[in-house]
Amino acid sequence: MPDHVHALLFLPPVIALAKAIQFLKGSSSKWLHENGAKFSWQEGYGAFSVSASQTAAVIAYIKNQKAHHAKRSFEDEFLGLLRKYSVPYDPRYVLG
């Protein structure tokens, strides 16, 4: 997608989510800049855990996200997830 990324990460318990995201953003930014892309990540990120039984569904969702987002914007989907799971947020700081 041109404005966001969906990624499914399998993290061992010894790796903190924030550290994994830092590595993902840093490594990808470095590679993109080395290959001539003008790119920068937003400051934050959103992360949701899923049970192992949902892995196949998440993979299918990621593979079909272009079609999915043709029907529902990323913004609507993300805010819907926050509301569905009662995640408190300040609209001034969500979605940059």
C-alpha positions in Angstrom: 0.0 0.0 0.0 1.3 3.5 -0.7 0.7 4.9 2.8 1.1 2.0 5.2 2.4 -1.5 5.8 0.9 -4.6 7.3 3.4 -7.1 8.7 3.1 -10.3 10.5 6.0 -10.8 12.9 6.7 -13.9 14.9 8.7 -12.6 17.9 10.3 -14.8 20.5 9.6 -13.8 24.1 13.1 -12.3 24.5 12.6 -9.6 21.9 10.5 -6.6 22.8 8.0 -5.4 20.3 9.5 -1.8 20.4 13.0 -3.2 19.6 11.6 -5.3 16.7 9.8 -2.3 15.2 13.0 -0.1 15.7 15.0 -2.7 13.8 12.3 -3.1 11.1 12.0 0.6 10.5 15.8 1.3 10.7 16.8 -1.5 8.4 14.2 -0.8 5.8 14.9 3.0 5.9 18.6 2.3 5.4 18.0 -0.1 2.5 15.5 2.3 0.8 17.9 5.3 1.1 20.8 3.3 -0.2 18.7 2.4 -3.2 17.7 6.0 -4.0 14.2 6.2 -2.5 13.0 9.2 -0.6 11.3 7.7 2.3 10.6 8.2 6.0 8.5 6.3 8.6 6.0 8.1 10.7 7.0 8.4 14.4 4.7 5.7 15.9 3.2 2.4 14.9 0.2 0.2 15.7 0.5 -3.4 16.8 -2.0 -6.0 17.6 -1.3 -9.6 18.8 -3.1 -12.5 17.2 -3.5 -16.1 18.3 -1.6 -18.8 16.4 -4.9 -20.1 15.2 -5.4 -16.9 13.3 -2.1 -16.9 11.5 -3.5 -18.1 8.1 -6.3 -15.5 8.2 -3.8 -12.7 8.9 -1.5 -13.9 6.0 -4.5 -14.0 3.7 -5.6 -10.5 4.8 -2.1 -9.1 4.1 -2.0 -10.7 0.7 -5.3 -9.2 -0.2 -5.0 -5.8 1.5 -5.1 -3.9 -1.8 -8.6 -5.2 -2.5 -9.6 -4.9 1.2 -8.6 -1.2 1.3 -10.5 -0.5 -1.9 -13.6 -1.1 0.2 -12.4 0.4 3.6 -9.7 2.9 4.1 -6.7 2.2 6.4 -7.8 5.1 8.6 -11.3 3.7 9.1 -10.0 0.2 9.7 -7.4 1.3 12.2 -9.7 3.5 14.2 -12.3 0.7 14.1 -9.8 -1.7 15.7 -8.9 0.7 18.4 -12.6 1.2 19.2 -13.4 -2.5 19.0 -10.7 -3.5 21.5 -11.2 -0.4 23.7 -7.7 1.0 23.1 -7.6 4.5 24.4 -6.2 7.0 22.0 -5.9 10.8 21.4 -7.2 11.6 17.9 -4.5 14.4 17.7 -1.8 11.8 17.7 -3.3 8.9 15.7 -2.6 8.7 12.0 -0.2 11.7 12.0 
